[in-house]
Amino acid sequence: MMNDVRLETIKKIANALNEKEVRWAIGGSTLLYLKGIVFEFNDLDLVVLLEDTLKAKEALIELGAEYHKSEKSNASKVFDEFTFEGLDIDVVSGLTLSSYGKDYDCSFKNENVEEMMLDGVKLRLDSLEAWYNIYQLQGRMEKARYIKDFMLYHK
């Protein structure tokens, strides 16, 4: 792990977001990758506080990321897609998931964020508990189980 060339791209993105003082964190499979739970990731999921989404978009565009109009119908207030240096990036804010007829607010709260230094760059990692709940609500039980097993083993 941690020899993926996309990590250099992620560090550039983190620097750009940090410079604009965006309240953000890495989620999804990249979070699991950085925690050593999975051995690969496909894209970068960035969760952002709703009031910081414009600053995040500006930071990515100034960095040179290409914005794509999202074709996905999504349960979030903001779902922006970008590509930067070959890496697909999803910026998500205000996520609400429905399960068994009930809506669950899964918005990023900027709480329980873990900071991780990678070659002198501060990465912000969303909480595993939040992603355990998100994956369960999405019916992605394999990833939820990976997180649960990891948390049980690392108590």
N, C-alpha and C positions, 0 to 999 in steps of 0.2 A: 504494500500500500504506500501511498504518498509519493509515488514517482510519476504520477499522471501529469502530463504536460499541461493539462487544463488548469492545474492549480496555479500556474503563473497568471492565467487569465483571471481566475477568481481573485487573486491578490490585487490585480489592477482594479477590478470592480469594487472590492472592499475599500481600497484606498479612495476611490472616487466618491463612494457613499459616505465614508467617514469624514472626508474633507467638507462635504455639504451638510454634515451633522444630521444625516438621515437616521431615524430610528428604525433599524432593520435587523434581520437575522436570516441565516441560511436554514432552510427546512428541506423536507423531502429526502430523496435518495442521496443527495450530496451530504446532508447532515449525517445520515447513516454511514456513509463512506468515511467522512472525517472522524467519526466516533469509532471506526473500525468494526462496524456491525455488518456491512456488506462490502464487497470487493470491487464494485463498479457503480457508476451513476451515468444517467443519460443526459440530464440537463441540470440547470441550476434553478432551484426554487428559492426566490427571495420573498420573505414576508416582510411587510412594511406597515407601519402605523398609517391609518387612513389619511391623517392630515399631512403626512410626509411623502405621499405618493408622487406629487408633482416634482418635488425636489429629487426624488429617486429617478424619475424619468429624465429630468434635465441632466443629472449626473451621468446617466448611461449614454444619453445622446451626445453630450460633450466629450465623453470618452471615445466615441466613435461607434457605439453600438447601433445596429440597424433596427428600427422599430417596425413591427409587423402588426397590422390590425388583426386582433384575435378572431379566429373563426369558431372558437369553442363557445358553446353556451355554458355559462359558468355560474356557480352559486356565490360568486364574490362580487363586491361592489366595484373593485378594480381588478382587472386581469389583463396585464400588458405583456406582450411577447416581444423579445429582442433576440438578436444574434450578435455575438461579439467574438471575434477570433475563432469562429467555428463552433462556439458554445451557444446552445439555445438557453435563453433565460426567461423565466416566467416571474413577473412581479405581481404578487397577490396581496390584496388588502380587503378587509371586510368579509372574510369567508364565512358563509353560513351553509351548513350541511343539513339535509333532511334525512331522517331515518325513522321508520315505523310511524309516519305521519306527524312527527315532531321536528321542529327546526332547532338546530343547535348552533349557537354563535361560536365559531372557531376563529374569530379574528385574532390577529397578532396583538398581544397586549404589552409587548416590550418588558415582560416579567420573566424571571428565571432564565434570562439569556446568559449563556456561558461564553466568555471571551477566550479565544484561542489565538495564540501568536504563531504565525507561520512565516518564517524568515523575516521577522520584524514587522509583519503586517498583522493588524488586529482583525481577526474574523469574529463575527458574532454568530453563535449557534443557538437556534431556537431550542426549547426544552423537548426532551424525548417524550415526556408525558403528553405534551400537546400533540405531537405527531402520532403517538400511540392512539390517542382518541380520534384524530383525523382519519388515520388508516382504518380504524374499526368502523367509523361512521361511513366511510367510502366502501366498506366491504372488502378491503384489501388485507385479508387476515394473515397472509404470509408475512408481510412487512410488520404488521402489528405484533405478531408472534416473535419476530426477530428482536423487536424493541423490548418486549416483555422479558424474553430470555436474557437479554443483555442486562436489563435493570436488575433482575433477580440475581444474576451472577456477580454483578458489581455493587451489591449493597454493602 
